[in-house]
Structure formats: structure tokens, C-alpha cells
Amino acid sequence: MCIATAISLLMILICAMATYGAYKQHAAWIIPFFCYQIFDFALNTLVAISVLVYPSTVQDYLRQLPTNFPSKEEIMAVNPTCLVVIILLFLSIILAFKGYLISCVWNCYRYINGRNNSDVLVYITTNDTA
């Protein structure tokens, strides 16, 4: 319980740092959140690879669930190959969404870094300057 609380507090701190960094235009404050996202993406990719390489682990995991788990019997009745395909499809959608979020954070970092860099000019156009 203490470890879960510490991890939750660390995640709140990292998210707050990213929010503060984006608000105050400090690119360095976004880096810990970006690193967390990369780490999380890598772990989810390993889960997808393990399901692909060892499809029998899905059935083993389902057998270990408590008996009062909702729809456990219906899930166990599904064809194991079909279940693995569904899980891989679901994991692929999650990985694609996480990749998109990583891209958003990286673009935010680059934008803020570019604004603070004197080599890159950011033009703001209005009807008067156009």
C-alpha cells in the first residue's frame, strides 16, 4: 500500500510539473512526463509482445482470476485464438493512442523549446500584418 501511494504521489508530481512547464513555457519541466510516457509505452509494447509470443498465458491468467469475476466463464468459453486476436487488437489501439499522446507532448516540448530559442522565430499573423 505504501509503494502504491508513493508511486501515485510521484505521478501526480510529474503531471503537475508537465502542466506547470507547459503553462510557464519551461521546456525542461516537461521532460520527466515525456520519459514516463516512453517508459509506459515500452512496458505496454512488452505486454503485447508477450501475448503474441506466449498466447497460452492469457488462458492461465483467466484461470487465476477470482471466481466472482464478472463474465469470467463467458470469456473462458471464447476460442483462445480469437481471444488473443481481440486482446492484440485492443492493445494495438491502446499503443496507437499512447503513441499519439507521446507525439503531442514531444511537439509541445519542441514548440516551447523553439519559442525560447533565439534561432527560431515564431511569427504571429493577424489581419493587420497579413
ABEGO torsion letter per residue (X at the ends): XAAAAAAAAAAAAAAAAAAAAAAAGBAAAAAAAAAAAAAAAAAAAAAAAAAAABAAAAAAAAAABBAABBGAAAAAABBAAAAAAAAAAAAAAAAAAAAAAAAAAAAAAAAAAAAABAABBBBBBBAAAX
